[in-house]
Amino acid sequence: MGYQPIENYGIIGDLRTTALVGLDGSIDFMCFPHFDSPTLFAAMLDDGKGGRFKIAPKDTGGVRHKQLYLPETNVLLTRFLSEDGIGEVIDFMPVEPVHHHTHLVVRRVKAVRGRITFRMLCAPRFDYARARHGAELREGSVVFTPDGDGSVRAVRLWSSQPVEVQDGDATAEFSLGAGEEASFVLEIMPAPGDESPAGVSSYVDRAFQETVAFWRGWARRSSYQGRWREMVTRSALTLKLLTSCRTGAIAAAATFALPETVGGERNWDYRFTWIRDASLTAATLARLGFKDEISAYMGWIRERYEEAEADGKLQIMYGIDGRHELVEETLPHLEGYMKSAPVRIYNGAYKQLQIDIYGELMLAVDAYDQTCQQVSHDFWDDLIHSINWVCANWERRDEGVWEVRGGAQEFLYSRLMSWTAVDRALRVAERHSLPAPVAHWRETRDAIYRDIFGAFWDPGQKVFVQYKGSRTLDAACLLMPLVGFIAPQDPRWLSTLEAISEQLTDDSLVYRYRVGEAATDGLVGAEGTFNMCSFWYIQCLALAGDLDRAQLFFEKIHGFANHLGLYAEEMGLRGEQLGNVPQAFTHLGLINAAIALDAALADRA
């Protein structure tokens, strides 16, 4: 059927997992039943072998496609416009299902005008397309059962239309006149003795109403009422989709192995919880008034502290359920998106040293402490151990925010976030008169401050450099004014910002660094601009008072979003989306840039 552009996809989810739905009506990616479970559909990673669940008009000639979300929801509508009329598919995953039955995908098909003949194909491929399966018709449904030891559960497809089974796939062809509907529900096979509501005729209507009500109720809790509210709400809804209602963990993105360059090897698995990404996501949601999410995330963090091998020592990332080992492997039987191999699952970076994670964590803790409640006694003890570790280790080399695999360095960003960790810990301690080695922390914070200005400032170029001893710019330094380390109009910062504009920026799009000049990631090939860096850049412009340029660039970069307002990790030379999608870092960057720019414009007015 051919690969679609990455930007052709919308996302649905149930706060346990997500699915990507293409403009052509095909679910081409879904890990089931959890974010980091093996794929059930992975046509995005192998068009021939990956598996898909497609519903579309039989006659595709001359059909135009449109997609939109129902306002303030994650309920997705895919529309087909043709000479025969207008058809549509509404896709959603119930979040609070009837009878607490979980793990369902609901697809509601309708002819809006004319008469449309649809074709349905449900072709699951279990365990990353590694497991064979059987399919049988059973009581008005099709049950797909994978071979193996039972560790991968069977799934069942309910259909309001007659279905045939061919070579392990379910197919149907049906015609609908104006106003007529059909429905399909895919579910994890219930355990023996458990009843499924999905086979009840009224289920789809009830599930639709409940799901719409859930998402609208959640979105309307947002405190943000400024400019670009629709963009901010869509990004917040996207971040919520990446949040686990089971554990409170937050995934960095919905997908794995989508390439940073088509045909390249920078193909990583982002379905896990990075302390860095998740902490900034939780803090951003708290800024919008969503307290439950940051509270749940803090609960997940406390569990990781309880499991830590040493007091106060965290890994940089964990599984959604908190598991510690994420041993990276490749799937050689899959060709990769547009033949971008290798297809990697899990992520070897979990073993890396990245000192910065305590800085992002403390930004979230500070937000939690201010917006929700004071940190508990035991949690504070854990945080004291972490900050003491930072005080003892901030001068070490590490792999940095970009997780380089070509050798550790003393990175500016890691040094900056060490300062942030100690600074925010001092704020929390002083806010509540909490016990802490305050004098030692202040001394360390000031030492880090002096080290950054002394060892990372290049007086010849008048810029802050990527790592000690280099002459390279890195867009990660854009966080310096955003965390309050340096005044946004300090002359040293303004000269650095201007250098970023000249050396790392294509109009409104920002590279994280220039490949070949910076600390190597140990891989070959190029990469696109990083969307999150673009939003950091806009936020810095706004804080520096360059409001006209900041507003122009903010509007321009929004023009690079896909048709639903979603962003992948990177932007290619032709404006195409690259990397895993949707990426939490990008969407939290959009929200924070919008908040800063809106406030600055209000002050000017």
TAHU-V774130 format. One record per backbone hydrogen bond with DSSP energy under -1.0 kcal/mol. CO is the residue of the C=O (numbers start at 1). NH is the residue of the N-H. Records with the same first field share a line. If there is no record, write none. Layout:
CO=NH + NH
This chain:
5=8
6=9
10=21
12=19
15=245
16=35
17=14
19=12
20=28
21=10
22=25
25=55
26=22
27=53
28=44
29=20
30=40 + 41
34=37
38=32
39=128
40=125
41=30
42=45 + 46
45=336
46=50
51=43
52=123
53=27
54=121
56=119
60=63
64=81
66=79
68=77
70=73
75=70
76=91
77=68
78=89
79=66
80=87
81=64
84=115
85=82
86=112 + 113
87=80
88=110
89=78
90=108
91=76
92=106
97=100
98=101
103=188
105=186
106=92
107=184
108=90
109=182
110=88
111=179
113=86
116=176
117=58
118=174
119=56
120=172
121=54
122=170
126=130 + 131
127=130
132=147
134=145
136=143
141=138
142=157
143=136
144=155
145=134
154=189
155=144
156=187
157=142
158=185
164=171
166=169
169=166
170=122
171=164
172=120
174=118
176=116
177=180
180=111
182=109
183=160
184=107
185=158
186=105
187=156
191=194
197=200
200=203
202=206
203=207
204=208
205=209
206=210
207=211
208=212
209=213
210=214
211=215
212=216
213=217
214=218
215=219
216=220
218=221
219=222
228=232
229=233
230=234
231=235
232=236
233=237
234=238
235=239
236=240
237=241
240=243
242=251
244=248
249=244
252=584
255=270
259=579
261=264
265=267
266=260
268=257
270=253
272=252
273=318
274=278
275=279
276=280
277=281
278=282
279=283
280=284
281=285
282=286
283=287
284=288
285=290
286=289
288=223
289=291
291=295
292=296
293=297
294=298
295=299
296=300
297=301
298=302
299=303
300=304
301=305
302=306
303=307
310=313
316=275
318=273
319=322
323=319
326=347
329=345
331=334
336=339
339=341
343=331
345=329
347=350
348=351
349=352
353=399
354=357
355=358
356=359 + 360
357=361
358=362
359=363
360=364
361=365
362=366
363=367
364=368
365=369
366=370
367=371
368=372 + 373
376=380
377=381
378=382
379=383
380=384
381=385
382=386
383=387
384=388
385=389
386=390
387=391
388=392
389=393
390=394
393=396
398=409
399=404
400=403
409=398 + 411
410=468
411=415
412=416
413=417
414=418
415=419
416=420
417=421
418=422
419=423
420=424
421=425
422=426
423=427
424=428
425=429
426=430
427=431
428=432
429=434
436=438
437=441
438=442
439=443
440=444
441=445
442=446
443=447
444=448
445=449
446=450
447=451
448=452
449=453
450=454
451=455
452=456
456=465
458=462 + 463
463=458
466=412
467=470
472=466
474=477
475=478
476=479
477=480
479=483
480=485
487=490
490=494
491=495
492=496
493=497
494=498
495=499
496=500
497=501
498=502
499=503
500=504
504=511
506=509
509=506
510=530
512=475
514=517 + 518
520=406
529=571
530=534
531=535
532=536
533=537
534=538
535=539
536=540
537=541
538=542
539=543
540=544
541=546
542=545
545=547
546=550
547=551
548=552
549=553
550=554
551=555
552=556
553=557
554=558
557=560
558=561
562=565
566=562
567=583
569=531
570=578
571=529
572=575
576=572
578=570
580=569
583=587
584=588
585=589
586=590
587=591
588=592
589=593
590=594
591=595
592=596
593=597
594=598
595=599
596=600
597=601
598=602
599=603
600=604
601=605
